[in-house]
Amino acid sequence: MSQCLNPECLSLNPANFQFCQKCGNKLLLVERYWAKSILGLGGFGRTFLAVDEFKPSKPPCVIKQFLPQGQGTKTVEKAAELFAQEAERLELLGQHPQIPELFAYFSVGSRQYLVQEFIQGKTLQQELNNHGVFNEIQIRELLIDLLSVLQFVHSHNVIHRDIKPENIIRREADKKLVLVDFGASKTIPKGQRQTIIETVIGSAEYCAPEQSVGKPQLVSDLYSLGVTCLHLLTQMSPFDIYDAMEMEWAWRDCLNGNFVSDELGKVLDGLVEQKLKQRYQKIEDVLADLQPSISTVQQNTVLQYSTSSDVPLVSVGKINYKKLRDLLAAGKWKEADEETGNCMLKVTKRDKEGWFRAKDIDNFPCEDLGTIDKLWVKYSNGKFGFSVQKKIYQSLGGTRQYDQKIWEALGDKVGWRQGGSWLGYSDLDFHLNTHYTGHLPGVAGLVAGWVWRLSLVYLFSRAEICRV
């Protein structure tokens, strides 16, 4: 099918038709590009998925058509100027592998077009909608990836001015994050201080205070990136996690069990600082505060704790938790999960039967439950553990009473269910960088079984009593 580019028509036509059957508009743009479908509509233009007929492989590309939404001559002229500037900046910035490359910029009749690289993948907003909140490890990796892109952009004295989850795509081919939509970007002449009040532009929820009054700075992008992280951590509108009365961010109150370390919290606070002079001033400073932690994450986030003994291995049932601690410290998540099941069965003296009764869970020693949970939470940097699962379960409305819908919602949230089906034990993701917070412990294959479902419901109740 071919999409008509006439803004008043937009009809779909059979493939290889030269003219729109409805309005007669020519379908092959500059004798080269077939528009196939509408991708989106922004403030300055409509975007189309297209095909480049000039190349043998007929690769996909994106056509962006200038289509201002504002009214008035001055508004339209300003929009046209920004559209032309976007093409200029893409030609310059598209040299970076994580910014779309500009292929062409031209006018046809009274309409302007630019053609750019098509990035196959999902936006971070789509990932959030599909998989739920991001965890600390994902936020750290996101920051490292995008800060390097911003370094390149800012080195050319360009402010993006519209950083938000919808404008960041995770490229399917290599999982790298790609920064898109430079339609709102602006160049600041080198060494020149921003004094003229500019047209306010950008998405209000993610807009830095100085940008919202027409005086954007390079660090305005850092603010927007920080707010993007807060949205991904909480799945709440930035408007709803900012306390206007107290004039401060309240994002920590909206985490719902999603663990964020004090270290990362300080970095995020530094990014979203309302006062310009108190915000991070250099990307290098943000990277310096993140790099030690990222290095740890790349080594399973646990090497710094491998010789630590600050979690007392307390056991009423005289269970030796040293093996569990060592497996977790080494990042051997599957083996640690199996050892957790073995220890719990030994505590309840059900190791021969291999499963729990309700009364076994109700009488599970708080000391042992606390030891097991603290080990999991510590060595996963707050990502795994019964207490993590309990908080997610309770946030969904879960109680001691089993509810199938809530249980299925929990399964979707922590990744035990995918596509509406429960995973088998061998299909679980035994890696710290799994997308799902609370994915482990899965406890040796009993995740999808009816007995384990009831056992976990009772275990969450027991954890609440034990204040785990």
DOTORDREN-512176 format. One record per residue (C-alpha): x, y, z. Coordinates in pm, 1 decimal. Layout:
BEGIN
@xx->X; yy->Y; zz->Z;
...
END
This chain:
BEGIN
@xx->0.0; yy->0.0; zz->0.0;
@xx->101.2; yy->362.3; zz->-58.2;
@xx->0.7; yy->651.0; zz->168.6;
@xx->-113.6; yy->976.2; zz->13.6;
@xx->92.6; yy->1268.7; zz->147.6;
@xx->-179.4; yy->1527.5; zz->84.6;
@xx->-264.5; yy->1649.3; zz->440.1;
@xx->-631.7; yy->1685.2; zz->343.4;
@xx->-651.4; yy->1331.5; zz->203.7;
@xx->-406.2; yy->1074.7; zz->350.1;
@xx->-581.7; yy->789.2; zz->169.5;
@xx->-420.6; yy->447.5; zz->130.8;
@xx->-369.4; yy->325.7; zz->-224.6;
@xx->-267.9; yy->-6.2; zz->-383.7;
@xx->107.1; yy->-58.0; zz->-420.0;
@xx->278.1; yy->105.8; zz->-721.0;
@xx->-12.4; yy->333.6; zz->-805.5;
@xx->137.6; yy->660.3; zz->-929.0;
@xx->-149.4; yy->886.6; zz->-821.3;
@xx->-391.8; yy->885.3; zz->-528.9;
@xx->-723.7; yy->731.7; zz->-628.6;
@xx->-911.3; yy->982.3; zz->-412.5;
@xx->-743.6; yy->1322.3; zz->-461.0;
@xx->-508.4; yy->1266.9; zz->-755.7;
@xx->-196.3; yy->1366.4; zz->-559.8;
@xx->129.1; yy->1218.7; zz->-687.7;
@xx->231.7; yy->931.6; zz->-457.9;
@xx->602.7; yy->886.1; zz->-537.8;
@xx->777.1; yy->1174.9; zz->-361.2;
@xx->1054.5; yy->1332.5; zz->-576.1;
@xx->1043.5; yy->1013.5; zz->-787.0;
@xx->1210.1; yy->825.1; zz->-501.2;
@xx->1012.3; yy->772.4; zz->-178.9;
@xx->688.9; yy->577.0; zz->-126.8;
@xx->509.7; yy->664.8; zz->198.9;
@xx->362.8; yy->348.7; zz->353.0;
@xx->194.7; yy->454.6; zz->677.6;
@xx->166.1; yy->737.8; zz->929.2;
@xx->404.7; yy->711.9; zz->1224.0;
@xx->297.9; yy->1016.7; zz->1420.3;
@xx->200.8; yy->1381.9; zz->1434.1;
@xx->409.5; yy->1642.2; zz->1618.8;
@xx->404.1; yy->2016.9; zz->1663.4;
@xx->577.2; yy->2089.4; zz->1332.1;
@xx->505.1; yy->1792.9; zz->1113.2;
@xx->359.2; yy->1454.7; zz->1035.7;
@xx->594.7; yy->1157.8; zz->1001.2;
@xx->555.0; yy->863.9; zz->765.3;
@xx->723.2; yy->527.7; zz->735.2;
@xx->852.5; yy->512.9; zz->379.0;
@xx->1059.6; yy->311.3; zz->133.4;
@xx->1358.5; yy->440.0; zz->-64.8;
@xx->1311.8; yy->322.0; zz->-423.9;
@xx->1659.8; yy->436.8; zz->-530.9;
@xx->1839.2; yy->171.2; zz->-329.2;
@xx->1840.7; yy->-194.6; zz->-440.4;
@xx->1732.1; yy->-323.9; zz->-98.4;
@xx->1449.7; yy->-67.5; zz->-81.9;
@xx->1527.5; yy->10.3; zz->282.2;
@xx->1278.3; yy->178.0; zz->516.3;
@xx->1318.8; yy->546.3; zz->598.2;
@xx->1118.7; yy->822.4; zz->762.5;
@xx->959.4; yy->1113.7; zz->579.1;
@xx->884.5; yy->1416.8; zz->793.7;
@xx->641.5; yy->1660.7; zz->637.7;
@xx->626.9; yy->2020.2; zz->758.6;
@xx->277.6; yy->2068.0; zz->894.1;
@xx->260.6; yy->2345.4; zz->1157.1;
@xx->-21.6; yy->2319.2; zz->1408.3;
@xx->-10.0; yy->2683.9; zz->1524.2;
@xx->-212.2; yy->2970.3; zz->1382.2;
@xx->-97.3; yy->3306.8; zz->1246.2;
@xx->165.9; yy->3413.0; zz->995.8;
@xx->444.1; yy->3468.3; zz->1248.0;
@xx->380.1; yy->3132.2; zz->1412.5;
@xx->391.3; yy->2949.6; zz->1079.0;
@xx->705.2; yy->3135.0; zz->970.2;
@xx->877.1; yy->3047.7; zz->1298.3;
@xx->775.8; yy->2683.7; zz->1261.3;
@xx->910.0; yy->2674.8; zz->904.9;
@xx->1238.3; yy->2822.6; zz->1027.3;
@xx->1266.1; yy->2557.1; zz->1300.6;
@xx->1188.9; yy->2281.5; zz->1050.9;
@xx->1470.8; yy->2399.0; zz->824.9;
@xx->1702.7; yy->2422.5; zz->1124.9;
@xx->1614.7; yy->2066.5; zz->1224.2;
@xx->1739.4; yy->1947.5; zz->885.5;
@xx->2064.3; yy->2141.8; zz->929.1;
@xx->2124.3; yy->1998.2; zz->1275.1;
@xx->2042.9; yy->1644.7; zz->1168.5;
@xx->2299.0; yy->1674.5; zz->889.6;
@xx->2557.4; yy->1770.9; zz->1151.2;
@xx->2451.0; yy->1553.6; zz->1444.1;
@xx->2348.0; yy->1249.4; zz->1240.4;
@xx->2716.3; yy->1158.3; zz->1226.5;
@xx->2667.7; yy->1011.0; zz->1574.5;
@xx->2558.8; yy->643.1; zz->1563.3;
@xx->2281.0; yy->710.7; zz->1818.2;
@xx->2118.4; yy->997.9; zz->1629.9;
@xx->1918.5; yy->937.4; zz->1308.0;
@xx->2107.3; yy->1022.5; zz->989.4;
@xx->1963.3; yy->1283.0; zz->754.7;
@xx->1920.1; yy->1150.5; zz->400.1;
@xx->1753.3; yy->1444.7; zz->225.0;
@xx->1585.6; yy->1783.1; zz->271.1;
@xx->1376.1; yy->1945.8; zz->-1.6;
@xx->1052.9; yy->2125.7; zz->-90.7;
@xx->775.8; yy->2005.2; zz->-319.6;
@xx->537.3; yy->2282.4; zz->-410.4;
@xx->464.7; yy->2472.0; zz->-90.8;
@xx->553.9; yy->2183.5; zz->139.9;
@xx->887.5; yy->2108.4; zz->306.1;
@xx->1014.8; yy->1754.6; zz->365.2;
@xx->1309.8; yy->1590.3; zz->527.8;
@xx->1398.0; yy->1222.9; zz->497.2;
@xx->1592.8; yy->1049.9; zz->770.7;
@xx->1706.3; yy->711.0; zz->892.6;
@xx->1435.6; yy->480.3; zz->1028.3;
@xx->1514.6; yy->341.7; zz->1374.0;
@xx->1356.4; yy->0.8; zz->1426.9;
@xx->1265.9; yy->-40.8; zz->1792.1;
@xx->1044.9; yy->69.2; zz->2080.2;
@xx->1041.0; yy->403.8; zz->2254.8;
@xx->1109.6; yy->406.7; zz->2628.4;
@xx->747.1; yy->507.6; zz->2679.3;
@xx->637.8; yy->195.0; zz->2492.4;
@xx->872.2; yy->-16.4; zz->2704.6;
@xx->724.9; yy->139.4; zz->3018.0;
@xx->369.5; yy->71.5; zz->2898.7;
@xx->450.9; yy->-287.6; zz->2803.1;
@xx->677.4; yy->-396.7; zz->3089.0;
@xx->621.1; yy->-157.9; zz->3378.6;
@xx->866.6; yy->51.7; zz->3574.2;
@xx->1240.1; yy->49.8; zz->3509.8;
@xx->1472.1; yy->-72.1; zz->3784.7;
@xx->1787.5; yy->93.4; zz->3915.1;
@xx->2022.2; yy->-99.6; zz->3689.0;
@xx->1824.6; yy->-2.6; zz->3379.7;
@xx->1820.4; yy->363.1; zz->3483.3;
@xx->2196.3; yy->363.8; zz->3540.8;
@xx->2261.6; yy->204.3; zz->3201.5;
@xx->2017.4; yy->447.2; zz->3037.7;
@xx->2198.7; yy->744.6; zz->3185.6;
@xx->2540.6; yy->622.6; zz->3077.6;
@xx->2416.8; yy->555.8; zz->2725.5;
@xx->2232.9; yy->885.4; zz->2675.8;
@xx->2480.7; yy->1109.8; zz->2853.4;
@xx->2743.6; yy->1013.0; zz->2597.4;
@xx->2499.5; yy->1111.9; zz->2320.1;
@xx->2427.4; yy->1443.2; zz->2492.5;
@xx->2800.4; yy->1508.5; zz->2524.3;
@xx->2822.9; yy->1494.0; zz->2145.9;
@xx->2513.7; yy->1712.0; zz->2096.3;
@xx->2629.5; yy->1973.2; zz->2347.3;
@xx->2980.4; yy->1977.0; zz->2200.4;
@xx->2816.0; yy->2133.9; zz->1895.0;
@xx->2639.1; yy->2387.7; zz->2119.4;
@xx->2300.5; yy->2235.7; zz->2043.6;
@xx->2023.5; yy->2200.4; zz->2302.6;
@xx->1775.0; yy->1923.6; zz->2220.3;
@xx->1497.2; yy->2090.6; zz->2424.9;
@xx->1253.9; yy->1796.5; zz->2405.2;
@xx->1406.5; yy->1497.9; zz->2582.6;
@xx->1131.6; yy->1263.9; zz->2701.1;
@xx->1054.9; yy->888.1; zz->2687.6;
@xx->872.9; yy->920.9; zz->2354.0;
@xx->1186.1; yy->1066.2; zz->2191.9;
@xx->1421.8; yy->788.4; zz->2297.2;
@xx->1415.1; yy->462.2; zz->2099.6;
@xx->1589.6; yy->141.0; zz->2195.5;
@xx->1727.0; yy->20.1; zz->1863.3;
@xx->1629.4; yy->-340.9; zz->1804.5;
@xx->1954.6; yy->-437.1; zz->1634.3;
@xx->2198.5; yy->-352.6; zz->1914.3;
@xx->1975.9; yy->-235.7; zz->2205.9;
@xx->2144.8; yy->104.8; zz->2197.9;
@xx->1934.3; yy->408.8; zz->2285.3;
@xx->1878.7; yy->653.1; zz->1999.6;
@xx->1781.4; yy->1016.1; zz->2058.8;
@xx->1526.5; yy->1133.0; zz->1801.0;
@xx->1316.7; yy->1436.8; zz->1706.5;
@xx->1542.7; yy->1741.4; zz->1689.7;
@xx->1252.5; yy->1957.7; zz->1575.6;
@xx->1268.8; yy->2165.4; zz->1893.9;
@xx->1649.5; yy->2182.9; zz->1910.7;
@xx->1837.2; yy->2511.6; zz->1923.9;
@xx->2195.6; yy->2620.6; zz->1864.7;
@xx->2361.2; yy->2855.6; zz->2113.5;
@xx->2653.8; yy->3044.5; zz->1959.3;
@xx->2975.7; yy->2941.3; zz->2130.9;
@xx->3065.3; yy->3165.3; zz->2422.6;
@xx->2741.0; yy->3359.0; zz->2397.9;
@xx->2523.8; yy->3390.5; zz->2703.7;
@xx->2150.5; yy->3338.2; zz->2662.1;
@xx->1988.5; yy->3679.5; zz->2714.9;
@xx->1709.4; yy->3700.0; zz->2457.7;
@xx->1383.1; yy->3538.6; zz->2566.2;
@xx->1302.4; yy->3265.1; zz->2314.3;
@xx->971.1; yy->3109.4; zz->2216.8;
@xx->883.2; yy->2856.3; zz->2488.5;
@xx->913.5; yy->2511.5; zz->2337.7;
@xx->930.1; yy->2152.5; zz->2459.0;
@xx->701.8; yy->1917.4; zz->2651.9;
@xx->579.0; yy->2090.9; zz->2966.7;
@xx->611.7; yy->1786.8; zz->3194.5;
@xx->982.7; yy->1749.9; zz->3116.9;
@xx->1071.0; yy->2115.3; zz->3064.6;
@xx->1335.9; yy->2278.2; zz->3285.9;
@xx->1224.0; yy->2594.4; zz->3474.3;
@xx->1457.6; yy->2822.6; zz->3278.2;
@xx->1340.2; yy->2671.0; zz->2949.1;
@xx->975.3; yy->2723.4; zz->3045.0;
@xx->1040.9; yy->3098.8; zz->3058.7;
@xx->1225.1; yy->3106.7; zz->2725.7;
@xx->1586.5; yy->3089.6; zz->2845.8;
@xx->1706.1; yy->2733.2; zz->2777.7;
@xx->2063.0; yy->2629.4; zz->2860.1;
@xx->2263.0; yy->2317.6; zz->2778.5;
@xx->2190.0; yy->2191.1; zz->3131.4;
@xx->1817.8; yy->2214.3; zz->3053.8;
@xx->1863.5; yy->1884.4; zz->2869.9;
@xx->2008.9; yy->1729.1; zz->3185.8;
@xx->1696.7; yy->1832.4; zz->3374.9;
@xx->1469.8; yy->1673.9; zz->3112.0;
@xx->1677.9; yy->1355.5; zz->3115.4;
@xx->1649.0; yy->1340.0; zz->3494.7;
@xx->1271.2; yy->1387.3; zz->3483.3;
@xx->1253.4; yy->1114.5; zz->3219.1;
@xx->1425.3; yy->878.6; zz->3465.1;
@xx->1179.1; yy->969.4; zz->3741.6;
@xx->888.6; yy->892.2; zz->3511.2;
@xx->1038.6; yy->556.3; zz->3415.0;
@xx->1099.3; yy->467.4; zz->3781.1;
@xx->747.5; yy->555.7; zz->3895.9;
@xx->526.3; yy->533.0; zz->3584.9;
@xx->366.8; yy->856.9; zz->3701.9;
@xx->333.6; yy->1193.0; zz->3532.4;
@xx->613.1; yy->1430.2; zz->3639.2;
@xx->337.1; yy->1675.5; zz->3733.6;
@xx->213.1; yy->1422.9; zz->3992.6;
@xx->549.4; yy->1359.0; zz->4158.0;
@xx->640.5; yy->1723.3; zz->4209.3;
@xx->506.3; yy->1886.5; zz->4525.3;
@xx->425.2; yy->2240.3; zz->4413.0;
@xx->338.9; yy->2349.8; zz->4767.6;
@xx->678.4; yy->2245.5; zz->4904.1;
@xx->852.1; yy->2321.6; zz->4572.9;
@xx->1034.8; yy->1988.6; zz->4574.0;
@xx->1025.0; yy->1649.8; zz->4404.2;
@xx->841.8; yy->1373.4; zz->4592.3;
@xx->943.5; yy->1088.5; zz->4361.4;
@xx->1071.8; yy->867.4; zz->4644.6;
@xx->717.3; yy->849.5; zz->4783.2;
@xx->594.7; yy->709.7; zz->4452.2;
@xx->834.3; yy->415.8; zz->4400.3;
@xx->594.4; yy->147.8; zz->4532.1;
@xx->873.5; yy->-88.1; zz->4629.7;
@xx->1098.2; yy->-9.5; zz->4333.0;
@xx->1438.5; yy->11.2; zz->4504.4;
@xx->1661.7; yy->310.9; zz->4433.7;
@xx->1991.4; yy->342.5; zz->4619.4;
@xx->2089.3; yy->664.4; zz->4796.4;
@xx->2377.3; yy->697.2; zz->4551.8;
@xx->2157.0; yy->696.4; zz->4241.1;
@xx->1899.1; yy->907.1; zz->4423.8;
@xx->2155.8; yy->1182.8; zz->4474.3;
@xx->2243.9; yy->1176.0; zz->4103.9;
@xx->1877.5; yy->1205.7; zz->4006.2;
@xx->1825.6; yy->1488.4; zz->4256.1;
@xx->2124.4; yy->1667.5; zz->4102.7;
@xx->1974.5; yy->1633.7; zz->3755.7;
@xx->1627.2; yy->1762.0; zz->3843.7;
@xx->1737.6; yy->2045.3; zz->4071.3;
@xx->1504.4; yy->2340.6; zz->4008.3;
@xx->1772.1; yy->2602.0; zz->4072.6;
@xx->1996.8; yy->2625.5; zz->3770.1;
@xx->2321.7; yy->2688.3; zz->3960.4;
@xx->2261.5; yy->2394.9; zz->4195.9;
@xx->2198.5; yy->2148.2; zz->3913.2;
@xx->2473.9; yy->1940.4; zz->3752.9;
@xx->2666.6; yy->2177.6; zz->3527.3;
@xx->2874.8; yy->1923.5; zz->3336.6;
@xx->2793.6; yy->1584.9; zz->3191.0;
@xx->3137.3; yy->1470.3; zz->3300.2;
@xx->3035.9; yy->1526.1; zz->3664.4;
@xx->2726.3; yy->1309.3; zz->3625.2;
@xx->2930.8; yy->1035.3; zz->3460.5;
@xx->3192.0; yy->1053.7; zz->3734.8;
@xx->2922.7; yy->996.3; zz->3998.1;
@xx->2773.3; yy->707.5; zz->3799.3;
@xx->3078.0; yy->527.2; zz->3663.6;
@xx->3186.8; yy->342.3; zz->3979.8;
@xx->2839.0; yy->201.4; zz->4016.1;
@xx->2809.4; yy->111.4; zz->3649.9;
@xx->3138.1; yy->-74.2; zz->3674.7;
@xx->2993.9; yy->-271.1; zz->3962.8;
@xx->2676.6; yy->-344.6; zz->3769.2;
@xx->2879.9; yy->-480.4; zz->3480.9;
@xx->3037.7; yy->-721.1; zz->3726.7;
@xx->2697.6; yy->-847.0; zz->3841.0;
@xx->2658.4; yy->-559.1; zz->4088.4;
@xx->2780.4; yy->-785.5; zz->4367.1;
@xx->3160.7; yy->-792.8; zz->4371.5;
@xx->3176.0; yy->-503.6; zz->4616.6;
@xx->2981.7; yy->-716.0; zz->4865.0;
@xx->3149.1; yy->-1053.0; zz->4806.7;
@xx->3350.9; yy->-1050.5; zz->5126.5;
@xx->3100.5; yy->-856.7; zz->5333.8;
@xx->2939.2; yy->-1021.6; zz->5633.1;
@xx->2708.7; yy->-742.2; zz->5745.6;
@xx->2398.0; yy->-958.9; zz->5691.1;
@xx->2391.5; yy->-1180.8; zz->6002.6;
@xx->2325.2; yy->-1541.9; zz->5902.3;
@xx->2064.2; yy->-1589.8; zz->6174.6;
@xx->1867.3; yy->-1914.5; zz->6180.3;
@xx->1631.8; yy->-2051.5; zz->6444.2;
@xx->1636.1; yy->-2383.2; zz->6258.7;
@xx->2016.6; yy->-2390.7; zz->6264.9;
@xx->2039.4; yy->-2369.9; zz->5886.1;
@xx->2377.3; yy->-2274.3; zz->5742.4;
@xx->2314.8; yy->-1989.4; zz->5497.1;
@xx->2679.1; yy->-1949.3; zz->5400.2;
@xx->2633.3; yy->-2137.1; zz->5070.7;
@xx->2334.5; yy->-1918.3; zz->4979.6;
@xx->2533.3; yy->-1605.3; zz->5062.1;
@xx->2830.7; yy->-1718.1; zz->4854.3;
@xx->2614.2; yy->-1808.3; zz->4553.2;
@xx->2441.0; yy->-1470.4; zz->4565.3;
@xx->2772.4; yy->-1290.0; zz->4608.5;
@xx->2904.1; yy->-1467.3; zz->4298.9;
@xx->2596.9; yy->-1371.5; zz->4095.9;
@xx->2492.4; yy->-1736.1; zz->4047.8;
@xx->2122.7; yy->-1658.0; zz->4058.7;
@xx->1981.6; yy->-1991.7; zz->3945.1;
@xx->2194.2; yy->-2191.1; zz->4190.4;
@xx->2104.3; yy->-1942.0; zz->4464.8;
@xx->1736.0; yy->-1982.8; zz->4383.3;
@xx->1762.7; yy->-2360.3; zz->4413.6;
@xx->1956.0; yy->-2326.0; zz->4741.3;
@xx->1685.1; yy->-2092.0; zz->4873.6;
@xx->1424.6; yy->-2360.1; zz->4810.7;
@xx->1641.9; yy->-2623.6; zz->4978.4;
@xx->1698.1; yy->-2404.8; zz->5285.6;
@xx->1330.0; yy->-2320.0; zz->5320.4;
@xx->1230.3; yy->-2685.5; zz->5297.7;
@xx->1488.9; yy->-2772.9; zz->5563.6;
@xx->1360.2; yy->-2498.1; zz->5793.0;
@xx->1006.8; yy->-2638.2; zz->5769.5;
@xx->1132.9; yy->-2997.7; zz->5775.4;
@xx->961.5; yy->-3059.3; zz->5442.2;
@xx->1274.6; yy->-3142.8; zz->5241.9;
@xx->1153.7; yy->-3499.4; zz->5180.1;
@xx->809.0; yy->-3389.4; zz->5060.1;
@xx->945.8; yy->-3099.5; zz->4851.6;
@xx->651.0; yy->-2864.8; zz->4906.7;
@xx->495.2; yy->-2647.4; zz->5178.5;
@xx->167.5; yy->-2656.1; zz->5365.0;
@xx->-9.5; yy->-2339.5; zz->5474.2;
@xx->79.3; yy->-2402.3; zz->5837.3;
@xx->447.1; yy->-2442.7; zz->5741.5;
@xx->449.2; yy->-2092.1; zz->5596.6;
@xx->244.2; yy->-1945.8; zz->5881.8;
@xx->499.8; yy->-2079.4; zz->6128.7;
@xx->810.1; yy->-1999.3; zz->5923.6;
@xx->1062.3; yy->-1839.3; zz->6162.3;
@xx->1085.2; yy->-1463.7; zz->6113.9;
@xx->1459.9; yy->-1479.2; zz->6176.8;
@xx->1517.9; yy->-1722.3; zz->5888.3;
@xx->1279.8; yy->-1540.4; zz->5654.9;
@xx->1460.9; yy->-1215.6; zz->5733.3;
@xx->1803.4; yy->-1368.2; zz->5668.2;
@xx->1701.1; yy->-1512.2; zz->5331.4;
@xx->1533.0; yy->-1191.6; zz->5219.2;
@xx->1816.4; yy->-961.5; zz->5331.3;
@xx->2069.5; yy->-1171.8; zz->5141.5;
@xx->1865.9; yy->-1154.6; zz->4821.1;
@xx->1799.9; yy->-781.6; zz->4855.7;
@xx->2162.7; yy->-701.9; zz->4937.3;
@xx->2332.5; yy->-892.3; zz->4658.7;
@xx->2078.7; yy->-792.4; zz->4393.1;
@xx->2111.9; yy->-425.3; zz->4492.8;
@xx->1743.8; yy->-422.7; zz->4590.8;
@xx->1608.4; yy->-583.2; zz->4275.9;
@xx->1520.3; yy->-931.8; zz->4407.9;
@xx->1379.3; yy->-1067.7; zz->4732.4;
@xx->1055.0; yy->-1173.9; zz->4899.6;
@xx->1011.1; yy->-824.0; zz->5045.3;
@xx->1038.5; yy->-676.3; zz->4695.6;
@xx->776.2; yy->-920.9; zz->4565.1;
@xx->554.1; yy->-853.0; zz->4866.3;
@xx->551.7; yy->-477.5; zz->4805.8;
@xx->461.2; yy->-527.2; zz->4440.0;
@xx->186.8; yy->-774.5; zz->4536.7;
@xx->42.2; yy->-534.4; zz->4792.5;
@xx->60.0; yy->-242.7; zz->4547.8;
@xx->-168.2; yy->-446.0; zz->4319.2;
@xx->-420.6; yy->-488.6; zz->4600.4;
@xx->-304.7; yy->-833.7; zz->4709.9;
@xx->-399.3; yy->-967.3; zz->5052.2;
@xx->-381.7; yy->-1304.3; zz->5228.2;
@xx->-693.4; yy->-1402.0; zz->5032.2;
@xx->-593.0; yy->-1555.7; zz->4698.6;
@xx->-728.8; yy->-1364.1; zz->4399.7;
@xx->-657.2; yy->-1503.3; zz->4054.6;
@xx->-666.2; yy->-1166.6; zz->3877.7;
@xx->-423.3; yy->-1010.2; zz->4125.1;
@xx->-197.3; yy->-1313.6; zz->4107.3;
@xx->-191.5; yy->-1294.1; zz->3729.6;
@xx->-118.6; yy->-919.9; zz->3752.2;
@xx->173.2; yy->-1000.4; zz->3984.3;
@xx->295.5; yy->-1263.7; zz->3738.3;
@xx->288.5; yy->-1005.5; zz->3457.0;
@xx->458.9; yy->-742.0; zz->3672.1;
@xx->751.7; yy->-956.9; zz->3787.4;
@xx->785.9; yy->-1146.8; zz->3456.9;
@xx->657.8; yy->-1488.6; zz->3563.1;
@xx->387.2; yy->-1459.6; zz->3297.1;
@xx->448.4; yy->-1343.3; zz->2942.7;
@xx->191.8; yy->-1316.5; zz->2666.5;
@xx->-78.6; yy->-1434.6; zz->2906.4;
@xx->97.4; yy->-1765.9; zz->2983.1;
@xx->292.6; yy->-1875.3; zz->3288.2;
@xx->659.5; yy->-1948.4; zz->3229.7;
@xx->817.1; yy->-2277.2; zz->3322.8;
@xx->1103.7; yy->-2267.1; zz->3569.1;
@xx->1363.9; yy->-2316.7; zz->3295.6;
@xx->1223.4; yy->-2012.0; zz->3114.1;
@xx->1287.3; yy->-1769.3; zz->3400.2;
@xx->1556.6; yy->-1505.8; zz->3348.1;
@xx->1836.2; yy->-1580.5; zz->3595.8;
@xx->2028.6; yy->-1260.8; zz->3528.5;
@xx->2056.3; yy->-942.9; zz->3729.7;
@xx->1992.4; yy->-729.6; zz->3422.3;
@xx->1648.4; yy->-881.0; zz->3360.4;
@xx->1388.2; yy->-611.9; zz->3298.7;
@xx->1168.2; yy->-733.7; zz->3583.3;
@xx->1205.6; yy->-620.0; zz->3944.5;
@xx->1098.6; yy->-899.7; zz->4180.5;
@xx->1158.7; yy->-1172.2; zz->3921.7;
@xx->1349.5; yy->-1379.3; zz->4178.9;
@xx->1336.0; yy->-1581.8; zz->4401.1;
@xx->1136.4; yy->-1821.4; zz->4184.5;
@xx->1222.5; yy->-2107.1; zz->4421.1;
@xx->1305.7; yy->-2413.2; zz->4220.6;
@xx->1030.5; yy->-2449.8; zz->3967.2;
@xx->724.9; yy->-2393.3; zz->4183.7;
@xx->644.0; yy->-2043.6; zz->4052.0;
@xx->363.1; yy->-2147.7; zz->3818.3;
@xx->225.2; yy->-2425.9; zz->4034.2;
@xx->-94.5; yy->-2389.0; zz->4235.2;
@xx->78.0; yy->-2493.5; zz->4558.0;
@xx->347.2; yy->-2229.1; zz->4521.9;
@xx->91.4; yy->-1961.8; zz->4440.2;
@xx->-87.8; yy->-2023.9; zz->4768.3;
@xx->243.0; yy->-2060.3; zz->4949.6;
@xx->361.4; yy->-1721.2; zz->4825.2;
@xx->32.2; yy->-1554.4; zz->4920.6;
@xx->79.0; yy->-1690.7; zz->5271.9;
@xx->451.3; yy->-1606.5; zz->5262.9;
@xx->377.1; yy->-1242.5; zz->5180.6;
@xx->137.4; yy->-1237.1; zz->5474.9;
@xx->405.8; yy->-1391.2; zz->5696.7;
@xx->661.7; yy->-1138.3; zz->5570.3;
@xx->427.3; yy->-857.6; zz->5670.0;
@xx->392.3; yy->-1001.1; zz->6021.0;
@xx->769.5; yy->-1046.1; zz->6043.4;
@xx->821.2; yy->-693.4; zz->5907.6;
@xx->1038.3; yy->-826.1; zz->5626.2;
END
